[in-house]
């Protein structure tokens, strides 16, 4: 087994440290897959890792949403874009 493949397997087993790190890794995976330069096995591994990252990000967003609900006293209001750009 090559060092690259071992490193990829190790990276796949690790959870990202943060939402931002997960998003950056996901963007990198998407770029690699869109380039079409990955062999089939690497593409499948990238897809699997991407699925893990999407689940991680969704869980993080749900967690933050719950925290905001608590902070706002369960009184979240839908965002309304007034069209005004902040200067």
N, C-alpha and C positions, 0 to 999 in steps of 0.2 A: 504494500500500500504506500502511495507516495505521501510526502510531507504535506503537500497542498490538500490532498483528500483528507488526511488526518486533521489538519487545521480546520477544514470546512466542517467536518463532523463534530469537532470540539465546539466550534462557534455555534453550530445548530443546537447543541445541547444547552447552551448558556442563555439565560434570560437577559434581555437588555437592562441596562442600569436605569434607563429613564425613557419616558415617552419620546423625547426628542431623539435619543439614540436609536430607538426602534424605528422611528420615521426615517432617519437618515439611512439606516441599513436597508429599509424597505425600498427607498428611492434608488439606492445603489443596485439592489437586486432587479428592480424593474428595468433600469437602464441596461444592465447586462443581458437580461432576457430579450428586451426589445432590439438589442444590437444583433441578436441571432447568432452569436459566436459561441454559445455554450453547447457542449455535447449533450446528447439526450439525457444521460444520467445526471449531469450537473444541472440541467434545466429542471428536472423533476425535483432534485434536492433544493434548488432555489425556490421553486413553487411551494414546496412543503415548508421551508423556512419562512417564506413570505406569509403563508397562512398562519403560522405561529405568531408572527409579528403583528398581523392584523388583529388576531384574537387578543394579544397583549395590549395593543393600543385601545381596542374597544373596551376592555376591562378597566384600563386606566381612565378613560373618559367617563365611564359609568361611575367609577369611584369618585372622581372629581365632581361630577354632577350631583351625587349624593351629598357630598360635603357642602356644595353651594346651596343645596336645598335646606340643609340644616342651618347654615349661616343666614339664609334669607327667610327662615321661619316657614318653609314650605310654600312661600309666596312667589315663586318664579313667574315671571311674566314673559310672554313671547317677545322676541326681539323685533322691533319695528324700525326699518331703515327709513329715515326721513329724507335721505338723498343728500344731506348736507355733509360735505367733506370737512374734516377737521384740519385746521391750518396750523 
